[in-house]
Amino acid sequence: MGRVRRCEGPGCGWFFLDRSRSGTRRWCSSQDCDNRDRARRHYSRARQRG
């Protein structure tokens, strides 16, 4: 039961079963929530540069 996690994506709230070897998965889907997080960080860094 310790591998059931809640997605860390803002506004998502889905639960998923973490089957990763290290047990550190953070998002329900790398194509949805993880991609949004990466894009948000990228644009944040780009704005800070110029």
N, CA, C and O atoms as a Tinker XYZ file with bonds, in Angstrom:
   200  protein
     1  N      0.818000   -1.203000    0.000000    73     2
     2  CA     0.000000    0.000000    0.000000    64     1     3
     3  C      0.859000    1.263000    0.000000    63     2     4     5
     4  O      0.364000    2.335000   -0.349000    81     3
     5  N      2.125000    1.165000    0.380000    73     3     6
     6  CA     2.993000    2.322000    0.436000    64     5     7
     7  C      3.359000    2.883000   -0.921000    63     6     8     9
     8  O      3.963000    3.953000   -0.995000    81     7
     9  N      3.012000    2.196000   -1.998000    73     7    10
    10  CA     3.351000    2.653000   -3.334000    64     9    11
    11  C      2.212000    3.421000   -4.000000    63    10    12    13
    12  O      2.367000    3.892000   -5.126000    81    11
    13  N      1.094000    3.554000   -3.335000    73    11    14
    14  CA     0.001000    4.368000   -3.874000    64    13    15
    15  C      0.297000    5.814000   -3.526000    63    14    16    17
    16  O      0.453000    6.166000   -2.357000    81    15
    17  N      0.373000    6.642000   -4.549000    73    15    18
    18  CA     0.755000    8.044000   -4.354000    64    17    19
    19  C     -0.270000    8.967000   -4.995000    63    18    20    21
    20  O     -1.047000    8.561000   -5.859000    81    19
    21  N     -0.252000   10.199000   -4.558000    73    19    22
    22  CA    -1.099000   11.232000   -5.150000    64    21    23
    23  C     -0.228000   12.074000   -6.076000    63    22    24    25
    24  O      0.896000   12.431000   -5.725000    81    23
    25  N     -0.742000   12.384000   -7.241000    73    23    26
    26  CA     0.007000   13.161000   -8.229000    64    25    27
    27  C      0.334000   14.537000   -7.669000    63    26    28    29
    28  O     -0.511000   15.172000   -7.038000    81    27
    29  N      1.568000   15.002000   -7.902000    73    27    30
    30  CA     2.005000   16.308000   -7.426000    64    29    31
    31  C      1.685000   17.427000   -8.408000    63    30    32    33
    32  O      2.030000   18.583000   -8.163000    81    31
    33  N      1.035000   17.099000   -9.503000    73    31    34
    34  CA     0.672000   18.115000  -10.483000    64    33    35
    35  C     -0.355000   19.073000   -9.905000    63    34    36    37
    36  O     -1.328000   18.633000   -9.293000    81    35
    37  N     -0.158000   20.389000  -10.087000    73    35    38
    38  CA    -1.111000   21.353000   -9.548000    64    37    39
    39  C     -2.496000   21.160000  -10.152000    63    38    40    41
    40  O     -2.660000   21.184000  -11.372000    81    39
    41  N     -3.477000   20.972000   -9.302000    73    39    42
    42  CA    -4.844000   20.801000   -9.757000    64    41    43
    43  C     -5.188000   19.404000  -10.229000    63    42    44    45
    44  O     -6.304000   19.184000  -10.698000    81    43
    45  N     -4.274000   18.448000  -10.124000    73    43    46
    46  CA    -4.545000   17.100000  -10.631000    64    45    47
    47  C     -5.253000   16.249000   -9.576000    63    46    48    49
    48  O     -6.450000   15.985000   -9.691000    81    47
    49  N     -4.525000   15.824000   -8.560000    73    47    50
    50  CA    -5.126000   15.055000   -7.481000    64    49    51
    51  C     -5.377000   13.586000   -7.770000    63    50    52    53
    52  O     -5.960000   12.901000   -6.929000    81    51
    53  N     -4.965000   13.074000   -8.919000    73    51    54
    54  CA    -5.136000   11.652000   -9.227000    64    53    55
    55  C     -4.221000   10.820000   -8.347000    63    54    56    57
    56  O     -3.174000   11.294000   -7.906000    81    55
    57  N     -4.613000    9.587000   -8.093000    73    55    58
    58  CA    -3.776000    8.630000   -7.388000    64    57    59
    59  C     -3.243000    7.636000   -8.399000    63    58    60    61
    60  O     -3.899000    7.337000   -9.397000    81    59
    61  N     -2.044000    7.122000   -8.136000    73    59    62
    62  CA    -1.447000    6.145000   -9.040000    64    61    63
    63  C     -0.599000    5.168000   -8.242000    63    62    64    65
    64  O     -0.225000    5.442000   -7.102000    81    63
    65  N     -0.303000    4.046000   -8.842000    73    63    66
    66  CA     0.540000    3.042000   -8.232000    64    65    67
    67  C      1.963000    3.249000   -8.725000    63    66    68    69
    68  O      2.235000    3.120000   -9.919000    81    67
    69  N      2.860000    3.566000   -7.823000    73    67    70
    70  CA     4.258000    3.822000   -8.167000    64    69    71
    71  C      4.980000    2.484000   -8.332000    63    70    72    73
    72  O      5.284000    1.805000   -7.351000    81    71
    73  N      5.245000    2.121000   -9.572000    73    71    74
    74  CA     5.943000    0.866000   -9.860000    64    73    75
    75  C      7.401000    1.102000  -10.239000    63    74    76    77
    76  O      8.074000    0.191000  -10.721000    81    75
    77  N      7.887000    2.319000  -10.024000    73    75    78
    78  CA     9.284000    2.595000  -10.344000    64    77    79
    79  C     10.188000    1.844000   -9.368000    63    78    80    81
    80  O      9.796000    1.555000   -8.237000    81    79
    81  N     11.383000    1.539000   -9.813000    73    79    82
    82  CA    12.317000    0.778000   -8.990000    64    81    83
    83  C     12.679000    1.527000   -7.712000    63    82    84    85
    84  O     12.749000    0.928000   -6.639000    81    83
    85  N     12.905000    2.815000   -7.821000    73    83    86
    86  CA    13.318000    3.596000   -6.652000    64    85    87
    87  C     12.136000    4.074000   -5.801000    63    86    88    89
    88  O     12.328000    4.494000   -4.660000    81    87
    89  N     10.924000    4.015000   -6.345000    73    87    90
    90  CA     9.751000    4.444000   -5.592000    64    89    91
    91  C      9.633000    5.943000   -5.454000    63    90    92    93
    92  O      9.101000    6.435000   -4.460000    81    91
    93  N     10.130000    6.688000   -6.452000    73    91    94
    94  CA    10.142000    8.146000   -6.354000    64    93    95
    95  C      9.299000    8.829000   -7.422000    63    94    96    97
    96  O      9.462000   10.025000   -7.661000    81    95
    97  N      8.421000    8.105000   -8.055000    73    95    98
    98  CA     7.573000    8.704000   -9.096000    64    97    99
    99  C      6.709000    9.796000   -8.483000    63    98   100   101
   100  O      6.206000    9.639000   -7.370000    81    99
   101  N      6.529000   10.928000   -9.217000    73    99   102
   102  CA     5.817000   12.076000   -8.660000    64   101   103
   103  C      4.516000   12.405000   -9.372000    63   102   104   105
   104  O      3.638000   13.040000   -8.789000    81   103
   105  N      4.379000   11.979000  -10.629000    73   103   106
   106  CA     3.218000   12.378000  -11.415000    64   105   107
   107  C      2.449000   11.177000  -11.924000    63   106   108   109
   108  O      3.010000   10.097000  -12.110000    81   107
   109  N      1.144000   11.375000  -12.150000    73   107   110
   110  CA     0.303000   10.291000  -12.654000    64   109   111
   111  C      0.689000    9.924000  -14.082000    63   110   112   113
   112  O      0.607000    8.759000  -14.471000    81   111
   113  N      1.108000   10.914000  -14.860000    73   111   114
   114  CA     1.472000   10.670000  -16.250000    64   113   115
   115  C      2.606000   11.598000  -16.654000    63   114   116   117
   116  O      2.531000   12.809000  -16.445000    81   115
   117  N      3.652000   11.030000  -17.228000    73   115   118
   118  CA     4.767000   11.879000  -17.657000    64   117   119
   119  C      4.390000   12.700000  -18.873000    63   118   120   121
   120  O      5.028000   13.716000  -19.146000    81   119
   121  N      3.379000   12.293000  -19.606000    73   119   122
   122  CA     2.952000   13.025000  -20.793000    64   121   123
   123  C      2.039000   14.191000  -20.447000    63   122   124   125
   124  O      1.891000   15.114000  -21.248000    81   123
   125  N      1.436000   14.168000  -19.293000    73   123   126
   126  CA     0.514000   15.235000  -18.905000    64   125   127
   127  C      1.115000   16.107000  -17.795000    63   126   128   129
   128  O      1.672000   17.169000  -18.070000    81   127
   129  N      1.002000   15.664000  -16.574000    73   127   130
   130  CA     1.411000   16.482000  -15.423000    64   129   131
   131  C      2.910000   16.750000  -15.396000    63   130   132   133
   132  O      3.323000   17.880000  -15.133000    81   131
   133  N      3.729000   15.749000  -15.661000    73   131   134
   134  CA     5.181000   15.940000  -15.651000    64   133   135
   135  C      5.595000   16.913000  -16.746000    63   134   136   137
   136  O      6.443000   17.775000  -16.515000    81   135
   137  N      5.018000   16.792000  -17.920000    73   135   138
   138  CA     5.352000   17.685000  -19.023000    64   137   139
   139  C      4.972000   19.125000  -18.690000    63   138   140   141
   140  O      5.729000   20.045000  -18.999000    81   139
   141  N      3.829000   19.333000  -18.074000    73   139   142
   142  CA     3.412000   20.683000  -17.680000    64   141   143
   143  C      4.391000   21.290000  -16.685000    63   142   144   145
   144  O      4.722000   22.473000  -16.768000    81   143
   145  N      4.854000   20.463000  -15.735000    73   143   146
   146  CA     5.798000   20.948000  -14.733000    64   145   147
   147  C      7.124000   21.323000  -15.390000    63   146   148   149
   148  O      7.696000   22.365000  -15.069000    81   147
   149  N      7.616000   20.497000  -16.295000    73   147   150
   150  CA     8.866000   20.804000  -16.987000    64   149   151
   151  C      8.733000   22.076000  -17.824000    63   150   152   153
   152  O      9.641000   22.906000  -17.840000    81   151
   153  N      7.614000   22.229000  -18.511000    73   151   154
   154  CA     7.391000   23.436000  -19.325000    64   153   155
   155  C      7.321000   24.674000  -18.445000    63   154   156   157
   156  O      7.876000   25.714000  -18.802000    81   155
   157  N      6.652000   24.584000  -17.304000    73   155   158
   158  CA     6.539000   25.717000  -16.381000    64   157   159
   159  C      7.918000   26.135000  -15.874000    63   158   160   161
   160  O      8.217000   27.327000  -15.813000    81   159
   161  N      8.761000   25.164000  -15.509000    73   159   162
   162  CA    10.111000   25.494000  -15.046000    64   161   163
   163  C     10.954000   26.098000  -16.162000    63   162   164   165
   164  O     11.728000   27.025000  -15.922000    81   163
   165  N     10.810000   25.583000  -17.378000    73   163   166
   166  CA    11.562000   26.109000  -18.522000    64   165   167
   167  C     11.208000   27.573000  -18.776000    63   166   168   169
   168  O     12.099000   28.413000  -18.905000    81   167
   169  N      9.929000   27.879000  -18.848000    73   167   170
   170  CA     9.511000   29.250000  -19.115000    64   169   171
   171  C      9.876000   30.188000  -17.971000    63   170   172   173
   172  O     10.157000   31.365000  -18.196000    81   171
   173  N      9.873000   29.676000  -16.759000    73   171   174
   174  CA    10.281000   30.485000  -15.610000    64   173   175
   175  C     11.762000   30.866000  -15.730000    63   174   176   177
   176  O     12.135000   32.017000  -15.505000    81   175
   177  N     12.594000   29.892000  -16.084000    73   175   178
   178  CA    14.025000   30.176000  -16.260000    64   177   179
   179  C     14.250000   31.126000  -17.429000    63   178   180   181
   180  O     15.095000   32.018000  -17.345000    81   179
   181  N     13.515000   30.950000  -18.504000    73   179   182
   182  CA    13.679000   31.808000  -19.691000    64   181   183
   183  C     13.309000   33.249000  -19.360000    63   182   184   185
   184  O     13.974000   34.173000  -19.828000    81   183
   185  N     12.266000   33.460000  -18.565000    73   183   186
   186  CA    11.856000   34.806000  -18.176000    64   185   187
   187  C     12.909000   35.473000  -17.300000    63   186   188   189
   188  O     13.136000   36.677000  -17.420000    81   187
   189  N     13.554000   34.713000  -16.425000    73   187   190
   190  CA    14.565000   35.262000  -15.525000    64   189   191
   191  C     15.805000   35.718000  -16.302000    63   190   192   193
   192  O     16.471000   36.674000  -15.905000    81   191
   193  N     16.108000   35.046000  -17.390000    73   191   194
   194  CA    17.310000   35.373000  -18.174000    64   193   195
   195  C     17.147000   36.651000  -18.977000    63   194   196   197
   196  O     18.103000   37.403000  -19.164000    81   195
   197  N     15.949000   36.889000  -19.445000    73   195   198
   198  CA    15.870000   38.073000  -20.288000    64   197   199
   199  C     14.516000   38.412000  -20.651000    63   198   200
   200  O     14.294000   39.392000  -21.362000    81   199
